Amino acid sequence: MKTKIQEKFKTLFGQDGVFYASAGRINLIGEHTDYNGGYVFPGAIDCGIMAEIKLNGTQKVKAFSMDYDEFVEFGLGEEDKPEQQWARYIFGVCRETIKRGGKVEGFNTVFAGDVPLGAGLSSSAALESTFAFALNDIFKNNIDKFELAKIGQSTEHNYAGVKCGIMDQFASIFGKKGSLIRLNCKTLEYKYFPFNPEGYKLVLIDSCVKHELASSAYNKRRASCENAAAAIRKNHPEVEFLSDAKRVWLDEVREDIPEEDFLRAEYVIGEVQRVLDVCDALERGDYETVGEMMYQTHFGMSRLYEVSCEELDFLNKLARKMDVTGSRVMGGGFGGCTINLVKEELYEPFVKAAKEQFEAKFGHAPKVYDVVISDGARKL
């Protein structure tokens, strides 16, 4: 990938630049907890975005996307927003850096990625983090890493129209080889946990389906959680987010809220605790407990939060049947991947069965991605 970028950069701009990269991410456990002020447990992975960059002495950005085979040029003022969605991520990072008092001038760039698109591995966060980190380094803006993650998040909010939490950008900036990061989304406190599961592999099985309900259903679930938190707050004023609530406090308001809101809240409160249980288990090297918690999360996302789908439930049941240590839907739901913690000796038969049985039932084969926990944003 680096050689291809270099050749294209030389062809377009006749010189060499400096290379930067950032990573996609997985989330081992802690789904739909971020906007509820709870814990998430992501890690950066060994595929991401790579960019070659060089200042061009103008106030224009000249960018070429290898993946879209498209060239775009844009200025740095608010009125210069490009049409192309991919270019808006770079533009947004420039604008959000400028808003924070950082210096940004024109540059040339060619970039490419190997994050599987649409698999829920946050290729957009990898793109934002690559450029946020690069601009900070090139212009010596001294913006701290937390703020770099927020630059990516604000780019999503203000230039891509996605009201996402902080997890994806945080993992992409703070990722560390061989470690997962427990992040408290309310306080932004974080801690690294070593993740070197000897004798196990992490593998994603991508259903290659995306069901349309995703965005409207996401907003509806968010509203359910806020409604349940508001009901609990009447009895317990200290509850700012649903993650602050105890399970028994939810029972107190069961008659006061719709059953649907109760189920959504029951899932979230349980999931916040599962993240903590998984962290404890990892410190003991107890991967069987980690796996069991993953299955519990899938059950909660399927039955209580109702964001799974037939394809993902099928993959999860198959994993259980084949003695896979842990399996669950990863990401927002309604399609995408299951993340699986598999003993090495079961890896080949599991992947083979998943491909064959899934294709027999749904008419197309799933994609398979092996995952290695790697470093986040960096200069190469």
C-alpha positions in Angstrom: 0.0 0.0 0.0 2.8 2.4 0.9 4.6 1.8 -2.4 1.4 2.4 -4.4 0.7 5.7 -2.5 4.3 6.8 -3.0 4.1 6.2 -6.8 0.8 8.1 -7.1 2.1 10.9 -5.0 5.3 11.2 -7.2 3.1 11.1 -10.4 0.7 13.8 -9.1 3.0 16.1 -7.3 6.5 15.3 -8.5 8.1 14.9 -5.0 8.0 12.9 -1.8 6.1 13.6 1.4 5.9 12.2 4.9 3.8 9.2 5.8 1.2 9.0 8.6 -1.2 6.2 9.5 -4.0 5.4 11.9 -6.1 2.3 12.6 -9.5 0.9 12.4 -10.9 -0.6 15.7 -12.8 -3.4 17.2 -14.7 -3.3 20.5 -14.4 -6.5 22.5 -17.4 -5.6 24.7 -19.4 -2.6 25.7 -22.0 -1.9 23.0 -24.5 1.0 23.1 -22.9 2.0 26.4 -21.0 5.0 25.0 -23.9 7.4 24.7 -25.2 6.2 28.1 -22.1 7.4 29.9 -20.8 3.8 30.4 -17.6 1.9 29.6 -16.4 0.6 26.3 -13.5 -1.7 25.7 -12.0 -1.1 22.2 -8.6 -1.7 20.6 -6.9 -0.5 17.4 -6.4 -3.1 14.8 -3.8 -3.9 12.1 -5.6 -2.4 9.2 -6.3 1.3 8.8 -5.6 4.4 6.7 -2.2 5.5 5.4 -1.5 8.9 3.9 1.5 10.7 2.3 1.4 14.5 3.0 3.5 17.5 2.0 2.9 21.2 2.4 2.3 23.0 -0.9 2.8 26.6 0.1 -0.9 27.6 -0.8 -4.1 27.8 1.1 -5.5 24.8 -0.8 -5.7 21.1 0.0 -5.1 18.8 -2.9 -6.2 15.3 -2.0 -6.3 12.0 -4.0 -8.1 9.0 -2.7 -6.7 5.8 -4.0 -9.8 3.8 -3.0 -12.2 6.1 -4.8 -9.6 6.9 -7.6 -10.7 10.5 -7.2 -8.9 13.9 -6.9 -10.4 16.8 -5.0 -9.1 20.4 -4.3 -10.6 22.6 -1.7 -9.8 25.7 0.4 -9.7 26.0 4.2 -12.7 28.3 4.8 -16.1 27.1 6.0 -17.5 28.0 2.5 -15.1 25.7 0.8 -16.7 22.4 1.9 -16.2 19.8 -0.8 -19.1 17.8 -2.4 -17.4 14.3 -1.9 -18.2 12.6 1.4 -14.7 11.2 1.7 -13.1 14.7 1.2 -15.4 16.2 3.9 -13.6 14.1 6.5 -10.3 15.7 5.7 -11.9 19.1 5.3 -13.7 18.7 8.7 -10.4 17.8 10.4 -8.8 21.0 9.0 -11.7 23.1 10.1 -12.0 21.6 13.6 -8.2 22.0 14.0 -8.5 25.7 13.0 -11.4 26.2 15.4 -9.2 25.0 18.2 -6.6 27.6 17.4 -4.4 25.3 15.5 -2.5 26.3 12.3 -3.4 24.6 9.0 -2.1 25.6 5.6 -2.4 24.0 2.2 -1.0 20.5 1.6 -0.9 17.8 -1.0 -1.9 14.3 0.0 -2.5 10.8 -1.3 -4.1 8.2 0.9 -5.4 4.6 0.9 -7.0 2.2 3.4 -7.3 -1.5 4.0 -10.1 -1.3 6.6 -13.0 -3.4 5.2 -15.7 -0.9 4.3 -19.1 -1.4 5.9 -17.9 -4.0 8.4 -18.2 -1.7 11.4 -14.4 -1.2 11.9 -14.5 2.6 11.7 -12.7 3.4 8.5 -13.9 7.0 8.9 -12.4 7.4 12.4 -9.1 6.0 11.0 -9.2 8.6 8.2 -10.0 11.5 10.7 -7.3 10.3 13.1 -4.6 10.0 10.5 -5.1 13.6 9.4 -5.7 15.0 12.9 -2.5 13.5 14.1 -0.6 14.5 10.9 -1.6 18.2 10.9 -0.9 18.4 14.6 2.6 17.0 14.0 3.4 19.0 10.8 2.3 22.4 12.2 3.5 21.7 15.8 0.1 22.7 17.2 0.7 20.9 20.5 -3.0 19.7 20.6 -3.2 16.9 23.1 -4.4 13.4 22.1 -7.8 13.7 23.8 -8.5 16.8 21.7 -7.3 15.1 18.6 -9.9 12.4 19.2 -12.5 15.1 19.7 -11.5 16.7 16.4 -12.5 13.5 14.7 -15.7 13.2 16.6 -16.6 16.9 15.8 -15.8 16.2 12.2 -18.5 13.4 12.3 -21.0 15.7 14.0 -20.4 18.9 11.9 -19.3 17.7 8.5 -20.6 14.1 8.1 -23.9 14.5 10.0 -23.3 11.5 12.3 -23.9 12.1 16.1 -21.4 9.5 17.2 -19.8 8.9 20.6 -16.1 9.3 21.2 -15.1 5.6 21.2 -14.0 5.1 17.5 -11.8 8.2 17.4 -10.4 7.5 20.9 -9.4 3.9 20.0 -7.8 5.1 16.7 -5.7 7.8 18.4 -4.8 6.0 21.7 -4.5 2.4 20.3 -1.5 0.4 21.6 -0.2 -2.9 20.3 -1.2 -5.8 22.4 -3.6 -3.8 24.6 -7.3 -3.0 24.8 -8.5 0.3 26.4 -11.2 0.5 29.0 -12.7 4.0 28.5 -15.2 5.6 30.8 -17.3 7.6 28.2 -18.6 9.9 30.9 -15.3 11.0 32.6 -12.9 10.0 29.7 -10.7 8.2 32.2 -9.0 5.2 30.5 -6.8 2.3 31.3 -4.8 -0.1 29.1 -5.3 -3.9 29.6 -2.9 -6.4 28.1 -4.6 -8.5 25.5 -2.4 -11.4 24.3 -4.7 -14.4 24.2 -2.2 -17.2 23.7 -3.9 -20.2 22.2 -6.9 -18.1 21.0 -7.6 -16.0 17.9 -9.9 -13.1 17.4 -11.9 -13.4 14.2 -14.6 -11.3 12.6 -17.3 -13.0 10.5 -18.9 -10.3 8.3 -22.4 -11.1 7.3 -22.2 -8.6 4.5 -25.7 -7.4 5.3 -26.8 -4.0 6.4 -30.4 -3.5 7.3 -31.9 -0.2 6.6 -33.5 0.5 10.0 -30.1 1.2 11.5 -30.1 5.1 11.9 -33.8 5.6 12.9 -33.7 2.5 15.2 -30.5 3.9 16.8 -32.2 7.2 17.6 -35.2 5.4 19.0 -33.1 3.3 21.4 -31.2 6.3 22.5 -34.5 8.0 23.4 -35.6 4.9 25.3 -32.4 5.0 27.4 -32.8 8.7 28.2 -36.5 8.2 29.1 -35.5 5.4 31.6 -32.7 7.5 33.0 -35.1 10.4 33.5 -37.6 8.1 35.4 -34.9 6.8 37.7 -33.5 10.3 38.3 -36.8 11.3 40.0 -35.9 8.8 42.8 -32.1 9.1 42.5 -31.1 12.6 41.5 -27.4 11.5 41.2 -28.2 9.5 38.0 -26.9 11.7 35.2 -26.7 8.8 32.6 -28.2 5.4 32.6 -24.8 3.9 33.4 -25.0 5.6 36.9 -28.2 3.5 37.7 -28.3 0.3 39.7 -30.4 -2.6 38.4 -32.8 -2.4 41.5 -33.4 1.3 40.7 -34.7 0.3 37.3 -37.1 -2.2 38.9 -38.5 0.7 41.0 -39.7 2.5 37.9 -40.9 -0.5 35.9 -44.5 0.5 36.1 -43.8 4.1 35.1 -42.1 3.5 31.7 -43.0 1.6 28.6 -41.9 -2.1 28.6 -39.7 -1.4 25.6 -37.8 1.3 27.5 -37.4 -1.0 30.5 -35.8 -3.8 28.3 -33.4 -1.3 26.6 -32.3 0.0 30.0 -32.0 -3.5 31.4 -29.5 -4.4 28.6 -27.4 -1.2 29.1 -27.1 -1.6 32.9 -26.1 -5.2 32.5 -23.6 -4.3 29.7 -21.8 -1.7 31.8 -21.2 -4.4 34.4 -20.0 -6.9 31.8 -17.2 -4.6 30.7 -15.9 -4.5 34.2 -16.3 -8.2 34.6 -14.3 -8.8 31.4 -11.5 -6.5 32.6 -11.3 -8.4 35.8 -11.2 -11.7 33.9 -8.5 -10.5 31.6 -6.3 -9.6 34.5 -6.6 -13.2 35.7 -6.0 -14.5 32.2 -9.5 -16.1 32.3 -10.6 -16.1 28.7 -13.5 -18.5 29.3 -15.2 -15.8 31.4 -14.4 -13.2 28.7 -16.1 -15.5 26.2 -19.2 -16.2 28.3 -19.7 -12.4 28.8 -19.6 -12.0 25.0 -22.4 -14.5 24.6 -24.4 -12.7 27.3 -23.9 -9.4 25.4 -25.2 -11.0 22.2 -28.3 -12.3 24.0 -28.9 -8.8 25.4 -28.5 -7.1 22.1 -30.7 -9.6 20.3 -33.6 -10.0 22.9 -33.5 -6.9 25.1 -32.0 -4.2 22.8 -33.3 -5.8 19.7 -30.5 -4.7 17.3 -29.4 -8.1 16.0 -30.9 -9.8 12.9 -31.4 -13.3 11.6 -27.9 -13.5 10.0 -26.1 -12.4 13.1 -28.1 -14.7 15.4 -27.4 -17.6 13.0 -23.6 -17.0 13.3 -23.8 -16.6 17.1 -25.7 -19.9 17.5 -23.3 -21.7 15.2 -20.4 -20.4 17.3 -22.0 -21.7 20.5 -22.7 -25.1 18.8 -19.1 -25.4 17.8 -17.7 -24.6 21.3 -16.3 -21.2 20.2 -15.2 -19.5 23.5 -17.1 -16.2 22.9 -19.2 -14.6 20.1 -21.4 -11.6 19.8 -22.7 -9.0 17.3 -20.2 -6.1 17.2 -21.2 -2.5 16.6 -24.5 -0.8 16.3 -26.3 -3.9 15.0 -28.8 -4.7 12.2 -26.0 -6.3 10.2 -22.2 -6.2 10.0 -20.0 -8.6 11.9 -19.9 -11.0 14.8 -16.6 -10.9 16.8 -15.4 -14.3 17.9 -12.8 -15.5 20.4 -11.8 -18.9 19.1 -9.4 -21.5 20.4 -6.7 -22.0 17.7 -7.5 -25.7 17.2 -11.1 -24.8 16.5 -10.3 -21.9 14.2 -10.2 -23.7 10.8 -13.3 -25.9 11.4 -15.3 -22.9 12.7 -14.4 -20.6 9.8 -15.1 -23.4 7.3 -18.5 -24.2 8.9 -19.4 -20.5 9.1 -18.8 -20.0 5.4 -20.5 -23.1 4.2 -23.6 -23.1 6.5 -24.1 -19.3 6.1 -24.0 -19.5 2.3 -26.3 -22.5 2.3 -28.9 -20.6 4.3 -28.5 -17.0 3.1 -27.2 -17.4 -0.5 -23.9 -15.6 -0.1 -20.7 -16.3 1.8 -19.6 -14.2 4.7 -16.2 -12.5 4.8 -13.7 -13.4 7.4 -11.2 -11.0 9.0 -8.5 -12.1 11.4 -7.8 -9.3 13.9 -4.5 -8.3 15.6 -4.5 -5.6 18.2 -2.1 -2.9 17.0 -0.9 0.7 17.4 -3.1 3.8 16.7 -2.3 7.1 15.0 1.4 7.6 14.3 4.1 9.0 12.0 5.7 6.2 9.9 
